[in-house]
Amino acid sequence: MLKELSARVALRHDVAGEKQERKAEALKKMEEEKHALRVSELAAEYFERQILTRWKHTDILRRRIDKDINPNIGHLRIEDVRPYHIDDMLQKIVQRGAPTIANDVLRWTRRIFDYGIKRHMLETNPTGAFEVADAGGQEQSRERWLSREELVRFFLTMPKTKGFSRQNELTMKLILVFCCRKMEFCGAPWEEFDFKNAIWHLPAERVKKR
């Protein structure tokens, strides 16, 4: 190393100046890294500005961000995310047996990066080449239902299951009674319920099929 420096000095290279340039470049990179926008920050801004005040079931996206998006790509700078990061995230979700959630994560991740493009934070969307087939695949309508015997077993098993609270048990029973979607019931505000007359007023705008 010393011989190399001596040779560069002999050739009239500005060794001290080059050292200062390298130091300045390193400091610049450190500063850029410190102020870089992470995916988790972009997702948080999208959630706050586009979802929180406009969408009813905010907890659904909140779970997808906290459980799937941030643990996989949240730490990355938004401009550093590549398609292989997206593919790796989706395959992890599929491998845990949740293809429908993989589709949801793909849709939400695409929207988050589209928001970043609209806000001039980045120029390309790393999810652009992905389709549903690359995530959980085409979702099919389910025709399966529980038989009477299965319902009896289900009702008997719930109170005996460790970690399954009484609140969860009652929620499941009420969803079956009302034949409604989970978030239609769990997301219902108290004012929709008329306890005196035993009526639940479920407005059309909160129901998927209106």
DRENDO-1510 file (C-alpha; in Angstrom, 1 decimal, always signed):
<recs>
REC; n; res; u; v; w
REC; 1; MET; +0.0; +0.0; +0.0 .
REC; 2; LEU; +2.8; +2.4; +0.9 .
REC; 3; LYS; +4.7; +1.6; -2.3 .
REC; 4; GLU; +1.5; +2.2; -4.3 .
REC; 5; LEU; +1.1; +5.6; -2.6 .
REC; 6; SER; +4.7; +6.5; -3.2 .
REC; 7; ALA; +4.4; +5.6; -6.9 .
REC; 8; ARG; +1.2; +7.8; -7.2 .
REC; 9; VAL; +3.0; +10.7; -5.5 .
REC; 10; ALA; +6.0; +10.2; -7.9 .
REC; 11; LEU; +3.6; +10.4; -10.8 .
REC; 12; ARG; +2.3; +13.7; -9.4 .
REC; 13; HIS; -1.1; +12.4; -8.4 .
REC; 14; ASP; -2.9; +14.5; -5.8 .
REC; 15; VAL; -3.1; +11.7; -3.2 .
REC; 16; ALA; -4.4; +14.0; -0.4 .
REC; 17; GLY; -7.0; +15.5; -2.7 .
REC; 18; GLU; -8.1; +12.0; -3.8 .
REC; 19; LYS; -8.4; +11.0; -0.2 .
REC; 20; GLN; -10.6; +14.1; +0.6 .
REC; 21; GLU; -12.8; +13.3; -2.5 .
REC; 22; ARG; -13.3; +9.7; -1.2 .
REC; 23; LYS; -14.1; +11.0; +2.2 .
REC; 24; ALA; -16.6; +13.6; +0.8 .
REC; 25; GLU; -18.2; +10.9; -1.4 .
REC; 26; ALA; -18.6; +8.6; +1.6 .
REC; 27; LEU; -20.2; +11.4; +3.7 .
REC; 28; LYS; -22.5; +12.2; +0.8 .
REC; 29; LYS; -23.6; +8.6; +0.6 .
REC; 30; MET; -24.2; +8.5; +4.4 .
REC; 31; GLU; -26.3; +11.6; +4.2 .
REC; 32; GLU; -28.3; +10.3; +1.3 .
REC; 33; GLU; -28.9; +7.0; +3.2 .
REC; 34; LYS; -30.0; +8.9; +6.3 .
REC; 35; HIS; -32.6; +10.9; +4.4 .
REC; 36; ALA; -33.7; +8.1; +2.0 .
REC; 37; LEU; -37.4; +7.3; +2.0 .
REC; 38; ARG; -38.1; +3.7; +3.0 .
REC; 39; VAL; -41.0; +1.5; +1.8 .
REC; 40; SER; -42.4; +1.5; +5.3 .
REC; 41; GLU; -42.5; +5.3; +5.3 .
REC; 42; LEU; -44.1; +5.4; +1.8 .
REC; 43; ALA; -46.7; +2.8; +2.9 .
REC; 44; ALA; -47.5; +4.9; +6.1 .
REC; 45; GLU; -48.0; +8.1; +4.1 .
REC; 46; TYR; -50.2; +6.2; +1.6 .
REC; 47; PHE; -52.3; +4.8; +4.4 .
REC; 48; GLU; -52.7; +8.1; +6.2 .
REC; 49; ARG; -53.5; +10.2; +3.1 .
REC; 50; GLN; -55.3; +7.8; +0.8 .
REC; 51; ILE; -56.9; +5.2; +3.1 .
REC; 52; LEU; -57.5; +6.5; +6.6 .
REC; 53; THR; -60.1; +9.2; +5.7 .
REC; 54; ARG; -61.6; +7.5; +2.6 .
REC; 55; TRP; -61.9; +3.8; +3.3 .
REC; 56; LYS; -64.0; +2.1; +5.9 .
REC; 57; HIS; -62.1; -1.2; +6.5 .
REC; 58; THR; -58.7; +0.4; +7.3 .
REC; 59; ASP; -57.7; -2.5; +9.5 .
REC; 60; ILE; -57.4; -4.8; +6.5 .
REC; 61; LEU; -54.7; -2.8; +4.8 .
REC; 62; ARG; -53.1; -2.1; +8.2 .
REC; 63; ARG; -52.6; -5.8; +8.8 .
REC; 64; ARG; -51.2; -6.4; +5.3 .
REC; 65; ILE; -48.7; -3.6; +5.8 .
REC; 66; ASP; -47.6; -4.7; +9.3 .
REC; 67; LYS; -47.6; -8.4; +8.7 .
REC; 68; ASP; -46.5; -8.8; +5.0 .
REC; 69; ILE; -45.2; -5.7; +3.4 .
REC; 70; ASN; -43.0; -4.1; +6.0 .
REC; 71; PRO; -41.3; -7.3; +7.3 .
REC; 72; ASN; -40.2; -8.1; +3.7 .
REC; 73; ILE; -39.5; -4.8; +2.0 .
REC; 74; GLY; -40.2; -2.1; +4.5 .
REC; 75; HIS; -36.6; -1.5; +5.3 .
REC; 76; LEU; -35.6; -0.9; +1.7 .
REC; 77; ARG; -35.2; +2.5; +0.1 .
REC; 78; ILE; -38.1; +2.9; -2.4 .
REC; 79; GLU; -35.8; +3.3; -5.4 .
REC; 80; ASP; -33.9; +0.1; -4.4 .
REC; 81; VAL; -36.9; -2.3; -4.6 .
REC; 82; ARG; -36.6; -4.7; -7.5 .
REC; 83; PRO; -39.0; -7.2; -8.9 .
REC; 84; TYR; -37.2; -10.1; -7.2 .
REC; 85; HIS; -38.0; -8.5; -3.8 .
REC; 86; ILE; -41.6; -8.4; -4.8 .
REC; 87; ASP; -41.5; -12.0; -6.0 .
REC; 88; ASP; -39.8; -13.2; -2.8 .
REC; 89; MET; -42.4; -11.5; -0.7 .
REC; 90; LEU; -45.3; -13.0; -2.6 .
REC; 91; GLN; -43.8; -16.5; -2.6 .
REC; 92; LYS; -43.4; -16.4; +1.2 .
REC; 93; ILE; -47.1; -15.7; +1.6 .
REC; 94; VAL; -48.1; -18.4; -0.9 .
REC; 95; GLN; -45.8; -20.9; +0.8 .
REC; 96; ARG; -47.5; -20.3; +4.2 .
REC; 97; GLY; -50.8; -21.3; +2.5 .
REC; 98; ALA; -52.4; -17.9; +2.0 .
REC; 99; PRO; -52.7; -17.4; -1.8 .
REC; 100; THR; -55.7; -15.0; -1.5 .
REC; 101; ILE; -53.6; -12.8; +0.9 .
REC; 102; ALA; -50.7; -12.9; -1.7 .
REC; 103; ASN; -53.1; -11.4; -4.3 .
REC; 104; ASP; -54.2; -8.7; -1.8 .
REC; 105; VAL; -50.6; -7.9; -1.0 .
REC; 106; LEU; -49.7; -7.6; -4.7 .
REC; 107; ARG; -52.7; -5.2; -5.2 .
REC; 108; TRP; -51.9; -3.0; -2.2 .
REC; 109; THR; -48.1; -2.9; -2.9 .
REC; 110; ARG; -48.8; -1.8; -6.5 .
REC; 111; ARG; -51.1; +1.0; -5.2 .
REC; 112; ILE; -48.5; +2.1; -2.7 .
REC; 113; PHE; -45.8; +2.4; -5.4 .
REC; 114; ASP; -48.3; +4.0; -7.8 .
REC; 115; TYR; -48.9; +6.6; -5.1 .
REC; 116; GLY; -45.1; +7.2; -4.9 .
REC; 117; ILE; -45.0; +7.8; -8.6 .
REC; 118; LYS; -47.8; +10.3; -8.5 .
REC; 119; ARG; -46.0; +12.1; -5.7 .
REC; 120; HIS; -42.8; +12.3; -7.8 .
REC; 121; MET; -40.9; +10.1; -5.3 .
REC; 122; LEU; -39.9; +7.5; -7.8 .
REC; 123; GLU; -40.3; +6.8; -11.5 .
REC; 124; THR; -41.1; +3.1; -11.9 .
REC; 125; ASN; -43.2; +0.6; -10.1 .
REC; 126; PRO; -41.4; -2.7; -9.2 .
REC; 127; THR; -44.7; -4.6; -9.3 .
REC; 128; GLY; -45.5; -3.5; -12.9 .
REC; 129; ALA; -44.7; -6.9; -14.5 .
REC; 130; PHE; -46.7; -9.0; -11.9 .
REC; 131; GLU; -50.1; -10.4; -12.4 .
REC; 132; VAL; -52.4; -12.4; -10.2 .
REC; 133; ALA; -51.0; -15.6; -11.6 .
REC; 134; ASP; -47.6; -14.6; -10.2 .
REC; 135; ALA; -49.1; -14.3; -6.7 .
REC; 136; GLY; -51.9; -16.5; -5.4 .
REC; 137; GLY; -53.5; -17.2; -8.8 .
REC; 138; GLN; -57.1; -16.7; -9.9 .
REC; 139; GLU; -59.5; -16.9; -7.0 .
REC; 140; GLN; -62.4; -19.3; -7.3 .
REC; 141; SER; -65.8; -18.9; -5.7 .
REC; 142; ARG; -66.2; -21.5; -2.9 .
REC; 143; GLU; -69.2; -23.8; -2.9 .
REC; 144; ARG; -68.2; -25.7; +0.3 .
REC; 145; TRP; -70.4; -25.3; +3.4 .
REC; 146; LEU; -70.4; -26.9; +6.8 .
REC; 147; SER; -72.8; -29.8; +7.5 .
REC; 148; ARG; -74.9; -29.9; +10.7 .
REC; 149; GLU; -72.5; -32.4; +12.2 .
REC; 150; GLU; -69.5; -30.2; +11.4 .
REC; 151; LEU; -71.3; -27.1; +12.9 .
REC; 152; VAL; -71.9; -29.0; +16.1 .
REC; 153; ARG; -68.2; -30.1; +16.3 .
REC; 154; PHE; -67.2; -26.5; +15.6 .
REC; 155; PHE; -69.4; -25.1; +18.4 .
REC; 156; LEU; -68.2; -27.7; +20.9 .
REC; 157; THR; -64.5; -27.1; +19.9 .
REC; 158; MET; -64.4; -23.3; +20.2 .
REC; 159; PRO; -64.6; -23.0; +24.0 .
REC; 160; LYS; -62.0; -25.8; +24.4 .
REC; 161; THR; -59.5; -24.3; +22.1 .
REC; 162; LYS; -56.5; -22.6; +23.8 .
REC; 163; GLY; -56.1; -18.9; +22.8 .
REC; 164; PHE; -59.6; -18.8; +21.3 .
REC; 165; SER; -61.4; -16.2; +23.4 .
REC; 166; ARG; -65.0; -16.0; +24.4 .
REC; 167; GLN; -65.3; -12.8; +22.3 .
REC; 168; ASN; -64.0; -14.7; +19.2 .
REC; 169; GLU; -66.5; -17.5; +20.0 .
REC; 170; LEU; -69.5; -15.2; +20.1 .
REC; 171; THR; -68.3; -13.3; +17.0 .
REC; 172; MET; -68.1; -16.5; +15.0 .
REC; 173; LYS; -71.6; -17.6; +16.2 .
REC; 174; LEU; -73.1; -14.2; +15.3 .
REC; 175; ILE; -71.5; -14.2; +11.8 .
REC; 176; LEU; -73.1; -17.6; +11.2 .
REC; 177; VAL; -76.4; -16.4; +12.5 .
REC; 178; PHE; -76.4; -13.2; +10.3 .
REC; 179; CYS; -74.8; -15.0; +7.3 .
REC; 180; CYS; -72.6; -11.9; +6.8 .
REC; 181; ARG; -69.0; -11.2; +5.9 .
REC; 182; LYS; -66.6; -10.9; +8.8 .
REC; 183; MET; -65.8; -7.2; +8.3 .
REC; 184; GLU; -69.4; -6.3; +7.8 .
REC; 185; PHE; -70.0; -7.5; +11.4 .
REC; 186; CYS; -66.7; -6.7; +13.0 .
REC; 187; GLY; -66.5; -3.3; +11.4 .
REC; 188; ALA; -70.1; -2.3; +12.4 .
REC; 189; PRO; -70.4; +0.8; +14.6 .
REC; 190; TRP; -72.7; +0.6; +17.6 .
REC; 191; GLU; -75.2; +3.0; +16.1 .
REC; 192; GLU; -76.2; +0.4; +13.5 .
REC; 193; PHE; -77.6; -1.8; +16.3 .
REC; 194; ASP; -81.1; -1.3; +17.7 .
REC; 195; PHE; -80.9; -3.4; +20.8 .
REC; 196; LYS; -84.4; -2.5; +22.0 .
REC; 197; ASN; -86.1; -3.8; +18.8 .
REC; 198; ALA; -83.4; -6.5; +18.1 .
REC; 199; ILE; -82.6; -5.0; +14.7 .
REC; 200; TRP; -79.2; -4.5; +12.9 .
REC; 201; HIS; -79.4; -1.8; +10.3 .
REC; 202; LEU; -76.7; -2.7; +7.8 .
REC; 203; PRO; -76.4; +0.1; +5.2 .
REC; 204; ALA; -75.9; -0.9; +1.6 .
REC; 205; GLU; -72.6; +1.1; +1.2 .
REC; 206; ARG; -71.0; -1.2; +3.8 .
REC; 207; VAL; -72.0; -4.4; +2.0 .
REC; 208; LYS; -69.8; -5.7; -0.9 .
REC; 209; LYS; -72.8; -6.6; -3.1 .
REC; 210; ARG; -74.7; -3.4; -2.0 .
</recs>
